[in-house]
Amino acid sequence: MDASAVDMGALLVVMMTASVAGPRRLGRLRRRTVTLVRPATVRVRALFPDPPRPLGRPIEEIARDAHRLGREFRCVPDRGSFARFEGCRRAYDWVLIEACNALDVDHLLGVVPPGPELDVERLRVEAVLDRAGLRLDGIV
């Protein structure tokens, strides 16, 4: 017997039961079936736990922020304040750190103090992230 014949037979049984039992009895039968089946589904769900959830933000959001903050960091207005520049630099470094953590890339961005060493480390991290697949268009 093939699967379509079994499906048609089951459908026929359900339709016959519905027509004979009526809506009230069918509702009671459904509620009783649900109360009997629910404990079994709980046991089955315990055997198959939910997959682990990612810890951070989605990589798409991180990439979007990296593009935006990278442009702001690279294109500082001539008469911009140092506080604005420093805020852009820190925000860009933090999003690069987040990207490195998401892609499991080693970095020293949170360790190296501001200066030429940090600039070199930032360029290295941008290149490594680019090779890892996070395109930072026009930055590297």
C-alpha positions as CSV (number, residue, x, y, z in Angstrom):
1,M,0.0,0.0,0.0
2,D,1.5,3.4,-1.0
3,A,1.6,6.6,1.1
4,S,-1.2,8.3,-0.7
5,A,-3.6,5.4,-0.1
6,V,-2.8,5.6,3.6
7,D,-3.3,9.3,3.7
8,M,-6.7,8.9,1.9
9,G,-7.7,6.2,4.4
10,A,-6.8,8.4,7.4
11,L,-8.7,11.3,5.9
12,L,-11.7,9.1,5.3
13,V,-11.6,7.9,9.0
14,V,-11.3,11.5,10.2
15,M,-14.2,12.7,8.1
16,M,-16.5,9.8,9.1
17,T,-15.7,10.4,12.8
18,A,-16.4,14.1,12.4
19,S,-19.7,13.5,10.7
20,V,-20.9,10.9,13.3
21,A,-19.6,12.5,16.5
22,G,-20.7,16.1,15.9
23,P,-18.9,19.2,16.8
24,R,-19.2,18.9,20.6
25,R,-18.0,15.4,20.9
26,L,-15.3,16.1,18.4
27,G,-14.1,19.0,20.5
28,R,-14.0,16.8,23.6
29,L,-12.1,14.1,21.7
30,R,-9.6,16.7,20.5
31,R,-9.0,18.1,24.0
32,R,-8.5,14.6,25.4
33,T,-6.1,13.7,22.6
34,V,-4.1,16.8,23.3
35,T,-3.9,16.1,27.0
36,L,-2.7,12.6,26.3
37,V,-0.2,13.6,23.6
38,R,1.3,16.7,25.4
39,P,3.4,14.8,27.9
40,A,4.9,12.7,25.1
41,T,5.9,15.8,23.2
42,V,7.6,17.3,26.3
43,R,9.7,14.1,26.6
44,V,10.6,14.3,22.9
45,R,11.6,18.0,23.2
46,A,13.8,17.1,26.1
47,L,15.7,14.7,23.9
48,F,16.2,17.4,21.3
49,P,17.2,20.7,23.0
50,D,17.1,23.9,21.1
51,P,20.2,24.8,19.2
52,P,22.6,27.2,20.9
53,R,21.9,30.9,20.2
54,P,24.7,33.1,19.0
55,L,26.3,35.3,21.7
56,G,26.7,38.6,19.8
57,R,25.0,40.6,17.2
58,P,24.5,39.2,13.7
59,I,27.6,39.7,11.5
60,E,25.5,41.7,9.0
61,E,24.9,44.4,11.6
62,I,28.5,44.5,12.6
63,A,29.6,44.9,9.0
64,R,27.1,47.7,8.5
65,D,28.4,49.5,11.5
66,A,32.0,48.9,10.5
67,H,31.3,50.5,7.0
68,R,29.6,53.5,8.5
69,L,32.1,54.1,11.3
70,G,35.1,53.5,9.1
71,R,33.9,56.2,6.7
72,E,33.3,58.6,9.7
73,F,36.8,57.8,11.1
74,R,38.6,58.2,7.8
75,C,36.7,61.4,6.7
76,V,37.0,63.8,9.6
77,P,36.0,67.4,8.8
78,D,38.8,69.9,8.8
79,R,37.4,71.9,11.7
80,G,36.2,68.9,13.6
81,S,37.0,68.7,17.3
82,F,39.4,66.2,18.8
83,A,36.6,64.8,21.0
84,R,34.6,64.0,17.9
85,F,37.6,62.3,16.2
86,E,38.4,60.4,19.4
87,G,34.8,59.2,19.7
88,C,34.8,58.0,16.1
89,R,38.1,56.2,16.6
90,R,36.9,54.5,19.7
91,A,33.6,53.5,18.2
92,Y,35.3,52.1,15.1
93,D,37.8,50.2,17.2
94,W,35.0,48.7,19.3
95,V,33.1,47.5,16.2
96,L,36.4,46.1,14.8
97,I,36.9,44.2,18.1
98,E,33.3,42.9,17.9
99,A,34.0,41.7,14.3
100,C,37.2,40.0,15.4
101,N,35.4,38.2,18.2
102,A,32.6,37.1,15.9
103,L,35.0,35.8,13.3
104,D,37.5,34.4,15.8
105,V,40.4,36.7,14.7
106,D,43.2,37.6,17.2
107,H,43.7,41.3,17.8
108,L,45.3,43.8,20.2
109,L,42.9,46.6,19.6
110,G,41.8,46.9,23.2
111,V,45.3,46.5,24.6
112,V,47.5,48.9,22.5
113,P,47.4,52.6,23.6
114,P,46.4,55.2,21.1
115,G,49.2,56.2,18.8
116,P,51.1,54.8,15.8
117,E,51.1,51.3,17.2
118,L,47.3,51.3,17.4
119,D,47.1,52.6,13.8
120,V,49.3,49.8,12.6
121,E,47.3,47.2,14.5
122,R,44.0,48.7,13.1
123,L,45.3,48.3,9.6
124,R,46.4,44.7,10.3
125,V,43.0,43.9,11.7
126,E,41.2,45.4,8.7
127,A,43.4,43.3,6.4
128,V,42.8,40.1,8.3
129,L,39.0,40.8,8.5
130,D,39.0,41.5,4.7
131,R,40.7,38.1,4.1
132,A,38.2,36.5,6.5
133,G,35.3,37.7,4.3
134,L,34.2,40.9,6.0
135,R,34.6,43.5,3.2
136,L,35.5,46.9,4.5
137,D,35.2,48.6,1.1
138,G,38.0,51.0,0.3
139,I,39.4,50.9,3.7
140,V,42.3,48.5,3.3
